[in-house]
Amino acid sequence: MEKELKYGLYLSWYGGLLTERQRDVVSMYYDYDLSLGEISENLGITRQAVLDCLHKACLALDEYESKLGNYSRYCRTRDALAAIKKLIDEGKNEEASAAIEALTESV
């Protein structure tokens, strides 16, 4: 599930940097959970062509993420917010305030 979420987010952030075909293939595979066979039927290309396109697109998305770091930043922020929520739920308001301040400075 994490992989699907990751590539779905990558696509929303970096999809404009892919070709239209790559965007379509990644979206069909990760967003709509279509099989390689279903994608090949929809696009009128072979399963191998779908697999090659998906592989190249994912390599490109991984490269964009390694340079730009949006997903890493998203994960850190998500985890920090969960920790802050836990502190608030436990009544540790001063610690939560300090964590909010730290998070605010890091973004």
LUMDO-88374 format. One record per residue: residue number from 1; residue in three letters; x, y, z of N, C-alpha, C, CB in turn. Coordinates in Angstrom, 3 decimals. Glycine has a CB too. Layout:
N
<pt n="NUM" res="Ala" n_east="X" n_north="Y" n_up="Z" ca_east="X" ca_north="Y" ca_up="Z" c_east="X" c_north="Y" c_up="Z" cb_east="X" cb_north="Y" cb_up="Z"/>
...
This chain:
107
<pt n="1" res="Met" n_east="0.822" n_north="-1.199" n_up="0.000" ca_east="0.000" ca_north="0.000" ca_up="0.000" c_east="0.864" c_north="1.259" c_up="0.000" cb_east="-0.934" cb_north="0.000" cb_up="1.207"/>
<pt n="2" res="Glu" n_east="1.936" n_north="1.229" n_up="0.752" ca_east="2.825" ca_north="2.391" ca_up="0.821" c_east="3.384" c_north="2.740" c_up="-0.562" cb_east="3.978" cb_north="2.124" cb_up="1.806"/>
<pt n="3" res="Lys" n_east="3.726" n_north="1.711" n_up="-1.354" ca_east="4.278" ca_north="1.954" ca_up="-2.684" c_east="3.251" c_north="2.645" c_up="-3.574" cb_east="4.737" cb_north="0.636" cb_up="-3.325"/>
<pt n="4" res="Glu" n_east="1.980" n_north="2.209" n_up="-3.504" ca_east="0.935" ca_north="2.822" ca_up="-4.299" c_east="0.742" c_north="4.284" c_up="-3.901" cb_east="-0.374" cb_north="2.048" cb_up="-4.144"/>
<pt n="5" res="Leu" n_east="0.734" n_north="4.536" n_up="-2.590" ca_east="0.599" ca_north="5.904" ca_up="-2.106" c_east="1.784" c_north="6.746" c_up="-2.565" cb_east="0.486" cb_north="5.928" cb_up="-0.574"/>
<pt n="6" res="Lys" n_east="2.969" n_north="6.185" n_up="-2.430" ca_east="4.176" ca_north="6.920" ca_up="-2.794" c_east="4.141" c_north="7.331" c_up="-4.263" cb_east="5.423" cb_north="6.074" cb_up="-2.510"/>
<pt n="7" res="Tyr" n_east="3.884" n_north="6.383" n_up="-5.145" ca_east="3.895" ca_north="6.726" ca_up="-6.567" c_east="2.695" c_north="7.579" c_up="-6.957" cb_east="3.921" cb_north="5.461" cb_up="-7.410"/>
<pt n="8" res="Gly" n_east="1.583" n_north="7.441" n_up="-6.254" ca_east="0.452" ca_north="8.332" ca_up="-6.492" c_east="0.805" c_north="9.774" c_up="-6.165" cb_east="-0.751" cb_north="7.893" cb_up="-5.671"/>
<pt n="9" res="Leu" n_east="1.494" n_north="9.954" n_up="-5.032" ca_east="1.939" ca_north="11.298" ca_up="-4.666" c_east="3.025" c_north="11.804" c_up="-5.608" cb_east="2.451" cb_north="11.313" cb_up="-3.229"/>
<pt n="10" res="Tyr" n_east="3.970" n_north="10.929" n_up="-5.954" ca_east="4.996" ca_north="11.321" ca_up="-6.921" c_east="4.338" c_north="11.825" c_up="-8.194" cb_east="5.941" cb_north="10.138" cb_up="-7.232"/>
<pt n="11" res="Leu" n_east="3.319" n_north="11.108" n_up="-8.648" ca_east="2.646" ca_north="11.482" ca_up="-9.892" c_east="1.985" c_north="12.848" c_up="-9.764" cb_east="1.603" cb_north="10.427" cb_up="-10.275"/>
<pt n="12" res="Ser" n_east="1.376" n_north="13.121" n_up="-8.614" ca_east="0.738" ca_north="14.424" ca_up="-8.449" c_east="1.763" c_north="15.555" c_up="-8.403" cb_east="-0.105" cb_north="14.438" cb_up="-7.182"/>
<pt n="13" res="Trp" n_east="2.942" n_north="15.286" n_up="-7.824" ca_east="3.966" ca_north="16.324" ca_up="-7.740" c_east="4.802" c_north="16.437" c_up="-9.009" cb_east="4.869" cb_north="16.056" cb_up="-6.567"/>
<pt n="14" res="Tyr" n_east="5.172" n_north="15.314" n_up="-9.585" ca_east="6.136" ca_north="15.318" ca_up="-10.678" c_east="5.558" c_north="14.849" c_up="-12.010" cb_east="7.297" cb_north="14.457" cb_up="-10.316"/>
<pt n="15" res="Gly" n_east="4.263" n_north="14.568" n_up="-12.055" ca_east="3.651" ca_north="14.022" ca_up="-13.268" c_east="3.839" c_north="14.903" c_up="-14.489" cb_east="2.190" cb_north="13.804" cb_up="-13.042"/>
<pt n="16" res="Gly" n_east="3.877" n_north="16.200" n_up="-14.285" ca_east="4.081" ca_north="17.127" ca_up="-15.394" c_east="5.438" c_north="16.986" c_up="-16.056" cb_east="3.911" cb_north="18.529" cb_up="-14.916"/>
<pt n="17" res="Leu" n_east="6.359" n_north="16.304" n_up="-15.392" ca_east="7.698" ca_north="16.107" ca_up="-15.950" c_east="7.798" c_north="14.826" c_up="-16.777" cb_east="8.727" cb_north="16.075" cb_up="-14.831"/>
<pt n="18" res="Leu" n_east="6.749" n_north="14.005" n_up="-16.728" ca_east="6.716" ca_north="12.753" ca_up="-17.505" c_east="6.044" c_north="13.002" c_up="-18.847" cb_east="5.969" cb_north="11.630" cb_up="-16.726"/>
<pt n="19" res="Thr" n_east="6.224" n_north="12.052" n_up="-19.759" ca_east="5.476" ca_north="12.124" ca_up="-21.010" c_east="4.021" c_north="11.797" c_up="-20.713" cb_east="6.064" cb_north="11.154" cb_up="-22.085"/>
<pt n="20" res="Glu" n_east="3.132" n_north="12.145" n_up="-21.633" ca_east="1.719" ca_north="11.844" ca_up="-21.438" c_east="1.491" c_north="10.344" c_up="-21.293" cb_east="0.895" cb_north="12.390" cb_up="-22.601"/>
<pt n="21" res="Arg" n_east="2.172" n_north="9.543" n_up="-22.104" ca_east="2.032" ca_north="8.087" ca_up="-22.025" c_east="2.487" c_north="7.572" c_up="-20.673" cb_east="2.831" cb_north="7.406" cb_up="-23.139"/>
<pt n="22" res="Gln" n_east="3.630" n_north="8.065" n_up="-20.190" ca_east="4.118" ca_north="7.640" ca_up="-18.884" c_east="3.131" c_north="8.000" c_up="-17.780" cb_east="5.476" cb_north="8.270" cb_up="-18.597"/>
<pt n="23" res="Arg" n_east="2.591" n_north="9.229" n_up="-17.831" ca_east="1.599" ca_north="9.639" ca_up="-16.827" c_east="0.390" c_north="8.713" c_up="-16.853" cb_east="1.155" cb_north="11.094" cb_up="-17.066"/>
<pt n="24" res="Asp" n_east="-0.085" n_north="8.411" n_up="-18.064" ca_east="-1.254" ca_north="7.536" ca_up="-18.197" c_east="-0.984" c_north="6.155" c_up="-17.613" cb_east="-1.658" cb_north="7.409" cb_up="-19.666"/>
<pt n="25" res="Val" n_east="0.156" n_north="5.581" n_up="-17.955" ca_east="0.487" ca_north="4.233" ca_up="-17.490" c_east="0.631" c_north="4.198" c_up="-15.973" cb_east="1.780" cb_north="3.739" cb_up="-18.153"/>
<pt n="26" res="Val" n_east="1.360" n_north="5.141" n_up="-15.411" ca_east="1.548" ca_north="5.170" ca_up="-13.957" c_east="0.205" c_north="5.371" c_up="-13.259" cb_east="2.540" cb_north="6.291" cb_up="-13.554"/>
<pt n="27" res="Ser" n_east="-0.613" n_north="6.255" n_up="-13.775" ca_east="-1.920" ca_north="6.500" ca_up="-13.182" c_east="-2.802" c_north="5.257" c_up="-13.236" cb_east="-2.608" cb_north="7.656" cb_up="-13.889"/>
<pt n="28" res="Met" n_east="-2.846" n_north="4.611" n_up="-14.384" ca_east="-3.670" ca_north="3.414" ca_up="-14.507" c_east="-3.187" c_north="2.312" c_up="-13.567" cb_east="-3.665" cb_north="2.913" cb_up="-15.950"/>
<pt n="29" res="Tyr" n_east="-1.883" n_north="2.189" n_up="-13.437" ca_east="-1.320" ca_north="1.109" ca_up="-12.628" c_east="-1.468" c_north="1.383" c_up="-11.131" cb_east="0.150" cb_north="0.909" cb_up="-12.975"/>
<pt n="30" res="Tyr" n_east="-1.088" n_north="2.584" n_up="-10.684" ca_east="-1.084" ca_north="2.868" ca_up="-9.247" c_east="-2.383" c_north="3.501" c_up="-8.743" cb_east="0.067" cb_north="3.776" cb_up="-8.920"/>
<pt n="31" res="Asp" n_east="-2.994" n_north="4.385" n_up="-9.530" ca_east="-4.214" ca_north="5.039" ca_up="-9.067" c_east="-5.452" c_north="4.166" c_up="-9.275" cb_east="-4.395" cb_north="6.363" cb_up="-9.784"/>
<pt n="32" res="Tyr" n_east="-5.502" n_north="3.479" n_up="-10.411" ca_east="-6.691" ca_north="2.692" ca_up="-10.747" c_east="-6.490" c_north="1.194" c_up="-10.585" cb_east="-7.109" cb_north="2.982" cb_up="-12.156"/>
<pt n="33" res="Asp" n_east="-5.289" n_north="0.792" n_up="-10.185" ca_east="-4.984" ca_north="-0.610" ca_up="-9.884" c_east="-5.296" c_north="-1.548" c_up="-11.052" cb_east="-5.760" cb_north="-1.053" cb_up="-8.660"/>
<pt n="34" res="Leu" n_east="-5.018" n_north="-1.084" n_up="-12.279" ca_east="-5.211" ca_north="-1.940" ca_up="-13.447" c_east="-3.998" c_north="-2.833" c_up="-13.633" cb_east="-5.462" cb_north="-1.097" cb_up="-14.714"/>
<pt n="35" res="Ser" n_east="-4.228" n_north="-4.008" n_up="-14.177" ca_east="-3.125" ca_north="-4.931" ca_up="-14.454" c_east="-2.395" c_north="-4.477" c_up="-15.721" cb_east="-3.647" cb_north="-6.397" cb_up="-14.609"/>
<pt n="36" res="Leu" n_east="-1.219" n_north="-5.049" n_up="-15.933" ca_east="-0.465" ca_north="-4.742" ca_up="-17.156" c_east="-1.291" c_north="-5.101" c_up="-18.392" cb_east="0.887" cb_north="-5.506" cb_up="-17.172"/>
<pt n="37" res="Gly" n_east="-1.995" n_north="-6.235" n_up="-18.327" ca_east="-2.833" ca_north="-6.660" ca_up="-19.446" c_east="-3.964" c_north="-5.684" c_up="-19.720" cb_east="-3.401" cb_north="-8.033" cb_up="-19.176"/>
<pt n="38" res="Glu" n_east="-4.595" n_north="-5.194" n_up="-18.658" ca_east="-5.688" ca_north="-4.231" ca_up="-18.831" c_east="-5.176" c_north="-2.919" c_up="-19.419" cb_east="-6.387" cb_north="-3.967" cb_up="-17.487"/>
<pt n="39" res="Ile" n_east="-4.020" n_north="-2.491" n_up="-18.949" ca_east="-3.444" ca_north="-1.256" ca_up="-19.479" c_east="-3.075" c_north="-1.434" c_up="-20.946" cb_east="-2.205" cb_north="-0.837" cb_up="-18.661"/>
<pt n="40" res="Ser" n_east="-2.491" n_north="-2.578" n_up="-21.283" ca_east="-2.101" ca_north="-2.812" ca_up="-22.682" c_east="-3.329" c_north="-2.820" c_up="-23.582" cb_east="-1.331" cb_north="-4.146" cb_up="-22.820"/>
<pt n="41" res="Glu" n_east="-4.440" n_north="-3.393" n_up="-23.118" ca_east="-5.671" ca_north="-3.375" ca_up="-23.908" c_east="-6.193" c_north="-1.953" c_up="-24.071" cb_east="-6.741" cb_north="-4.257" cb_up="-23.253"/>
<pt n="42" res="Asn" n_east="-6.189" n_north="-1.189" n_up="-22.989" ca_east="-6.687" ca_north="0.194" ca_up="-23.045" c_east="-5.873" c_north="1.071" c_up="-23.985" cb_east="-6.680" cb_north="0.805" cb_up="-21.658"/>
<pt n="43" res="Leu" n_east="-4.567" n_north="0.858" n_up="-24.012" ca_east="-3.683" ca_north="1.708" ca_up="-24.819" c_east="-3.350" c_north="1.114" c_up="-26.181" cb_east="-2.409" cb_north="1.966" cb_up="-24.071"/>
<pt n="44" res="Gly" n_east="-3.697" n_north="-0.144" n_up="-26.389" ca_east="-3.395" ca_north="-0.783" ca_up="-27.667" c_east="-1.917" c_north="-1.048" c_up="-27.871" cb_east="-3.903" cb_north="0.061" cb_up="-28.787"/>
<pt n="45" res="Ile" n_east="-1.215" n_north="-1.368" n_up="-26.793" ca_east="0.214" ca_north="-1.698" ca_up="-26.872" c_east="0.434" c_north="-3.024" c_up="-26.160" cb_east="1.105" cb_north="-0.565" cb_up="-26.239"/>
<pt n="46" res="Thr" n_east="1.612" n_north="-3.585" n_up="-26.286" ca_east="1.901" ca_north="-4.880" ca_up="-25.668" c_east="2.099" c_north="-4.722" c_up="-24.161" cb_east="3.153" cb_north="-5.519" cb_up="-26.308"/>
<pt n="47" res="Arg" n_east="1.958" n_north="-5.833" n_up="-23.447" ca_east="2.225" ca_north="-5.838" ca_up="-22.002" c_east="3.673" c_north="-5.449" c_up="-21.727" cb_east="1.922" cb_north="-7.228" cb_up="-21.394"/>
<pt n="48" res="Gln" n_east="4.579" n_north="-5.914" n_up="-22.585" ca_east="5.997" ca_north="-5.578" ca_up="-22.406" c_east="6.225" c_north="-4.076" c_up="-22.563" cb_east="6.867" cb_north="-6.352" cb_up="-23.415"/>
<pt n="49" res="Ala" n_east="5.525" n_north="-3.461" n_up="-23.513" ca_east="5.646" ca_north="-2.006" ca_up="-23.691" c_east="5.125" c_north="-1.273" c_up="-22.458" cb_east="4.875" cb_north="-1.544" cb_up="-24.952"/>
<pt n="50" res="Val" n_east="4.033" n_north="-1.772" n_up="-21.884" ca_east="3.495" ca_north="-1.180" ca_up="-20.648" c_east="4.516" c_north="-1.313" c_up="-19.531" cb_east="2.157" cb_north="-1.858" cb_up="-20.241"/>
<pt n="51" res="Leu" n_east="5.072" n_north="-2.503" n_up="-19.377" ca_east="6.059" ca_north="-2.742" ca_up="-18.326" c_east="7.282" c_north="-1.848" c_up="-18.503" cb_east="6.481" cb_north="-4.212" cb_up="-18.318"/>
<pt n="52" res="Asp" n_east="7.777" n_north="-1.728" n_up="-19.721" ca_east="8.930" ca_north="-0.858" ca_up="-19.988" c_east="8.609" c_north="0.597" c_up="-19.658" cb_east="9.364" cb_north="-0.979" cb_up="-21.460"/>
<pt n="53" res="Cys" n_east="7.435" n_north="1.047" n_up="-20.078" ca_east="7.021" ca_north="2.424" ca_up="-19.826" c_east="6.889" c_north="2.674" c_up="-18.327" cb_east="5.691" cb_north="2.728" cb_up="-20.540"/>
<pt n="54" res="Leu" n_east="6.274" n_north="1.744" n_up="-17.619" ca_east="6.101" ca_north="1.864" ca_up="-16.181" c_east="7.453" c_north="1.907" c_up="-15.468" cb_east="5.258" cb_north="0.703" cb_up="-15.650"/>
<pt n="55" res="His" n_east="8.354" n_north="1.039" n_up="-15.893" ca_east="9.687" ca_north="0.990" ca_up="-15.284" c_east="10.428" c_north="2.310" c_up="-15.497" cb_east="10.505" cb_north="-0.179" cb_up="-15.871"/>
<pt n="56" res="Lys" n_east="10.435" n_north="2.813" n_up="-16.727" ca_east="11.134" ca_north="4.074" ca_up="-17.020" c_east="10.498" c_north="5.242" c_up="-16.271" cb_east="11.125" cb_north="4.355" cb_up="-18.536"/>
<pt n="57" res="Ala" n_east="9.171" n_north="5.256" n_up="-16.213" ca_east="8.481" ca_north="6.347" ca_up="-15.512" c_east="8.801" c_north="6.318" c_up="-14.022" cb_east="6.959" cb_north="6.252" cb_up="-15.727"/>
<pt n="58" res="Cys" n_east="8.796" n_north="5.138" n_up="-13.419" ca_east="9.096" ca_north="5.030" ca_up="-11.990" c_east="10.542" c_north="5.413" c_up="-11.695" cb_east="8.823" cb_north="3.611" cb_up="-11.497"/>
<pt n="59" res="Leu" n_east="11.461" n_north="5.051" n_up="-12.587" ca_east="12.846" ca_north="5.479" ca_up="-12.414" c_east="12.948" c_north="6.998" c_up="-12.464" cb_east="13.744" cb_north="4.850" cb_up="-13.490"/>
<pt n="60" res="Ala" n_east="12.230" n_north="7.608" n_up="-13.394" ca_east="12.240" ca_north="9.066" ca_up="-13.510" c_east="11.627" c_north="9.700" c_up="-12.258" cb_east="11.469" cb_north="9.517" cb_up="-14.777"/>
<pt n="61" res="Leu" n_east="10.499" n_north="9.170" n_up="-11.788" ca_east="9.861" ca_north="9.709" ca_up="-10.586" c_east="10.772" c_north="9.573" c_up="-9.367" cb_east="8.528" cb_north="8.998" cb_up="-10.326"/>
<pt n="62" res="Asp" n_east="11.448" n_north="8.434" n_up="-9.253" ca_east="12.401" ca_north="8.242" ca_up="-8.149" c_east="13.538" c_north="9.262" c_up="-8.228" cb_east="12.976" cb_north="6.806" cb_up="-8.172"/>
<pt n="63" res="Glu" n_east="13.991" n_north="9.533" n_up="-9.425" ca_east="15.069" ca_north="10.514" ca_up="-9.622" c_east="14.604" c_north="11.920" c_up="-9.237" cb_east="15.550" cb_north="10.500" cb_up="-11.092"/>
<pt n="64" res="Tyr" n_east="13.399" n_north="12.293" n_up="-9.660" ca_east="12.862" ca_north="13.611" ca_up="-9.283" c_east="12.744" c_north="13.725" c_up="-7.771" cb_east="11.486" cb_north="13.850" cb_up="-9.940"/>
<pt n="65" res="Glu" n_east="12.271" n_north="12.659" n_up="-7.136" ca_east="12.137" ca_north="12.683" ca_up="-5.675" c_east="13.496" c_north="12.802" c_up="-5.001" cb_east="11.418" cb_north="11.423" cb_up="-5.181"/>
<pt n="66" res="Ser" n_east="14.499" n_north="12.096" n_up="-5.526" ca_east="15.824" ca_north="12.167" ca_up="-4.905" c_east="16.399" c_north="13.579" c_up="-4.984" cb_east="16.780" cb_north="11.175" cb_up="-5.574"/>
<pt n="67" res="Lys" n_east="16.020" n_north="14.314" n_up="-6.015" ca_east="16.532" ca_north="15.679" ca_up="-6.167" c_east="15.678" c_north="16.712" c_up="-5.451" cb_east="16.624" cb_north="16.033" cb_up="-7.628"/>
<pt n="68" res="Leu" n_east="14.358" n_north="16.503" n_up="-5.415" ca_east="13.457" ca_north="17.516" ca_up="-4.878" c_east="12.931" c_north="17.217" c_up="-3.476" cb_east="12.308" cb_north="17.682" cb_up="-5.798"/>
<pt n="69" res="Gly" n_east="12.790" n_north="15.948" n_up="-3.135" ca_east="12.474" ca_north="15.547" ca_up="-1.769" c_east="11.085" c_north="15.842" c_up="-1.241" cb_east="13.404" cb_north="16.169" cb_up="-0.899"/>
<pt n="70" res="Asn" n_east="10.097" n_north="16.005" n_up="-2.099" ca_east="8.744" ca_north="16.304" ca_up="-1.619" c_east="8.157" c_north="15.177" c_up="-0.784" cb_east="7.832" cb_north="16.588" cb_up="-2.790"/>
<pt n="71" res="Tyr" n_east="8.335" n_north="13.923" n_up="-1.209" ca_east="7.764" ca_north="12.798" ca_up="-0.465" c_east="8.443" c_north="12.656" c_up="0.894" cb_east="7.902" cb_north="11.490" cb_up="-1.270"/>
<pt n="72" res="Ser" n_east="9.739" n_north="12.817" n_up="0.932" ca_east="10.459" ca_north="12.739" ca_up="2.210" c_east="9.962" c_north="13.812" c_up="3.166" cb_east="11.980" cb_north="12.886" cb_up="1.992"/>
<pt n="73" res="Arg" n_east="9.786" n_north="15.012" n_up="2.661" ca_east="9.296" ca_north="16.120" ca_up="3.476" c_east="7.856" c_north="15.839" c_up="3.937" cb_east="9.364" cb_north="17.453" cb_up="2.679"/>
<pt n="74" res="Tyr" n_east="7.048" n_north="15.292" n_up="3.038" ca_east="5.670" ca_north="14.926" ca_up="3.379" c_east="5.653" c_north="13.906" c_up="4.520" cb_east="4.936" cb_north="14.357" cb_up="2.141"/>
<pt n="75" res="Cys" n_east="6.490" n_north="12.877" n_up="4.430" ca_east="6.525" ca_north="11.831" ca_up="5.467" c_east="6.980" c_north="12.394" c_up="6.811" cb_east="7.458" cb_north="10.686" cb_up="5.041"/>
<pt n="76" res="Arg" n_east="7.992" n_north="13.240" n_up="6.789" ca_east="8.470" ca_north="13.846" ca_up="8.043" c_east="7.374" c_north="14.707" c_up="8.674" cb_east="9.741" cb_north="14.702" cb_up="7.786"/>
<pt n="77" res="Thr" n_east="6.687" n_north="15.479" n_up="7.858" ca_east="5.616" ca_north="16.345" ca_up="8.358" c_east="4.458" c_north="15.519" c_up="8.900" cb_east="5.120" cb_north="17.283" cb_up="7.250"/>
<pt n="78" res="Arg" n_east="4.069" n_north="14.476" n_up="8.163" ca_east="2.985" ca_north="13.589" ca_up="8.605" c_east="3.321" c_north="12.956" c_up="9.954" cb_east="2.722" cb_north="12.491" cb_up="7.553"/>
<pt n="79" res="Asp" n_east="4.545" n_north="12.464" n_up="10.090" ca_east="4.962" ca_north="11.825" ca_up="11.337" c_east="5.032" c_north="12.824" c_up="12.490" cb_east="6.317" cb_north="11.151" cb_up="11.152"/>
<pt n="80" res="Ala" n_east="5.505" n_north="14.036" n_up="12.194" ca_east="5.580" ca_north="15.065" ca_up="13.235" c_east="4.179" c_north="15.463" c_up="13.692" cb_east="6.346" cb_north="16.303" cb_up="12.722"/>
<pt n="81" res="Leu" n_east="3.252" n_north="15.570" n_up="12.775" ca_east="1.877" ca_north="15.917" ca_up="13.142" c_east="1.226" c_north="14.818" c_up="13.981" cb_east="1.043" cb_north="16.176" cb_up="11.885"/>
<pt n="82" res="Ala" n_east="1.511" n_north="13.576" n_up="13.647" ca_east="0.982" ca_north="12.457" ca_up="14.444" c_east="1.548" c_north="12.505" c_up="15.866" cb_east="1.324" cb_north="11.095" cb_up="13.774"/>
<pt n="83" res="Ala" n_east="2.832" n_north="12.816" n_up="15.984" ca_east="3.455" ca_north="12.913" ca_up="17.313" c_east="2.862" c_north="14.077" c_up="18.104" cb_east="4.986" cb_north="13.085" cb_up="17.184"/>
<pt n="84" res="Ile" n_east="2.602" n_north="15.186" n_up="17.424" ca_east="2.005" ca_north="16.345" ca_up="18.088" c_east="0.587" c_north="16.008" c_up="18.563" cb_east="1.980" cb_north="17.570" cb_up="17.134"/>
<pt n="85" res="Lys" n_east="-0.169" n_north="15.341" n_up="17.731" ca_east="-1.524" ca_north="14.927" ca_up="18.113" c_east="-1.479" c_north="14.035" c_up="19.356" cb_east="-2.216" cb_north="14.184" cb_up="16.944"/>
<pt n="86" res="Lys" n_east="-0.526" n_north="13.119" n_up="19.373" ca_east="-0.396" ca_north="12.227" ca_up="20.526" c_east="-0.071" c_north="13.030" c_up="21.788" cb_east="0.697" cb_north="11.163" cb_up="20.269"/>
<pt n="87" res="Leu" n_east="0.826" n_north="14.001" n_up="21.675" ca_east="1.163" ca_north="14.842" ca_up="22.828" c_east="-0.064" c_north="15.609" c_up="23.323" cb_east="2.293" cb_north="15.826" cb_up="22.465"/>
<pt n="88" res="Ile" n_east="-0.838" n_north="16.126" n_up="22.401" ca_east="-2.044" ca_north="16.861" ca_up="22.780" c_east="-3.038" c_north="15.931" c_up="23.470" cb_east="-2.692" cb_north="17.516" cb_up="21.542"/>
<pt n="89" res="Asp" n_east="-3.222" n_north="14.745" n_up="22.896" ca_east="-4.140" ca_north="13.764" ca_up="23.488" c_east="-3.710" c_north="13.370" c_up="24.903" cb_east="-4.222" cb_north="12.515" cb_up="22.603"/>
<pt n="90" res="Glu" n_east="-2.410" n_north="13.363" n_up="25.146" ca_east="-1.876" ca_north="13.009" ca_up="26.465" c_east="-1.844" c_north="14.206" c_up="27.412" cb_east="-0.475" cb_north="12.430" cb_up="26.323"/>
<pt n="91" res="Gly" n_east="-2.271" n_north="15.364" n_up="26.915" ca_east="-2.291" ca_north="16.559" ca_up="27.754" c_east="-0.946" c_north="17.225" c_up="27.927" cb_east="-2.824" cb_north="16.219" cb_up="29.081"/>
<pt n="92" res="Lys" n_east="-0.007" n_north="16.900" n_up="27.093" ca_east="1.337" ca_north="17.478" ca_up="27.168" c_east="1.414" c_north="18.694" c_up="26.236" cb_east="2.426" cb_north="16.415" cb_up="26.788"/>
<pt n="93" res="Asn" n_east="0.679" n_north="19.727" n_up="26.616" ca_east="0.523" ca_north="20.896" ca_up="25.752" c_east="1.807" c_north="21.688" c_up="25.539" cb_east="-0.514" cb_north="21.797" cb_up="26.324"/>
<pt n="94" res="Glu" n_east="2.636" n_north="21.787" n_up="26.563" ca_east="3.894" ca_north="22.522" ca_up="26.403" c_east="4.817" c_north="21.807" c_up="25.426" cb_east="4.596" cb_north="22.697" cb_up="27.760"/>
<pt n="95" res="Glu" n_east="4.896" n_north="20.487" n_up="25.557" ca_east="5.716" ca_north="19.705" ca_up="24.625" c_east="5.148" c_north="19.787" c_up="23.209" cb_east="5.798" cb_north="18.231" cb_up="25.082"/>
<pt n="96" res="Ala" n_east="3.820" n_north="19.779" n_up="23.104" ca_east="3.180" ca_north="19.893" ca_up="21.796" c_east="3.488" c_north="21.244" c_up="21.169" cb_east="1.661" cb_north="19.695" cb_up="21.917"/>
<pt n="97" res="Ser" n_east="3.444" n_north="22.298" n_up="21.964" ca_east="3.760" ca_north="23.639" ca_up="21.462" c_east="5.194" c_north="23.713" c_up="20.955" cb_east="3.538" cb_north="24.687" cb_up="22.556"/>
<pt n="98" res="Ala" n_east="6.112" n_north="23.112" n_up="21.719" ca_east="7.516" ca_north="23.097" ca_up="21.296" c_east="7.681" c_north="22.312" c_up="19.997" cb_east="8.405" cb_north="22.492" cb_up="22.398"/>
<pt n="99" res="Ala" n_east="6.952" n_north="21.195" n_up="19.875" ca_east="7.029" ca_north="20.391" ca_up="18.653" c_east="6.445" c_north="21.145" c_up="17.468" cb_east="6.296" cb_north="19.059" cb_up="18.840"/>
<pt n="100" res="Ile" n_east="5.366" n_north="21.878" n_up="17.696" ca_east="4.772" ca_north="22.692" ca_up="16.625" c_east="5.753" c_north="23.759" c_up="16.173" cb_east="3.452" cb_north="23.347" cb_up="17.095"/>
<pt n="101" res="Glu" n_east="6.414" n_north="24.387" n_up="17.127" ca_east="7.414" ca_north="25.413" ca_up="16.798" c_east="8.551" c_north="24.832" c_up="15.977" cb_east="7.969" cb_north="26.050" cb_up="18.074"/>
<pt n="102" res="Ala" n_east="9.034" n_north="23.653" n_up="16.397" ca_east="10.110" ca_north="22.992" ca_up="15.654" c_east="9.669" c_north="22.630" c_up="14.248" cb_east="10.575" cb_north="21.738" cb_up="16.389"/>
<pt n="103" res="Leu" n_east="8.446" n_north="22.147" n_up="14.129" ca_east="7.924" ca_north="21.774" ca_up="12.808" c_east="7.798" c_north="23.017" c_up="11.932" cb_east="6.548" cb_north="21.059" cb_up="12.936"/>
<pt n="104" res="Thr" n_east="7.309" n_north="24.089" n_up="12.484" ca_east="7.139" ca_north="25.339" ca_up="11.742" c_east="8.481" c_north="25.847" c_up="11.214" cb_east="6.481" cb_north="26.407" cb_up="12.634"/>
<pt n="105" res="Glu" n_east="9.521" n_north="25.719" n_up="12.002" ca_east="10.838" ca_north="26.175" ca_up="11.588" c_east="11.446" c_north="25.288" c_up="10.513" cb_east="11.757" cb_north="26.235" cb_up="12.778"/>
<pt n="106" res="Ser" n_east="11.037" n_north="24.020" n_up="10.472" ca_east="11.667" ca_north="23.087" ca_up="9.531" c_east="11.053" c_north="23.123" c_up="8.140" cb_east="11.580" cb_north="21.691" cb_up="10.069"/>
<pt n="107" res="Val" n_east="9.886" n_north="23.737" n_up="7.989" ca_east="9.248" ca_north="23.759" ca_up="6.668" c_east="9.452" c_north="25.055" c_up="5.948" cb_east="7.786" cb_north="23.496" cb_up="6.792"/>
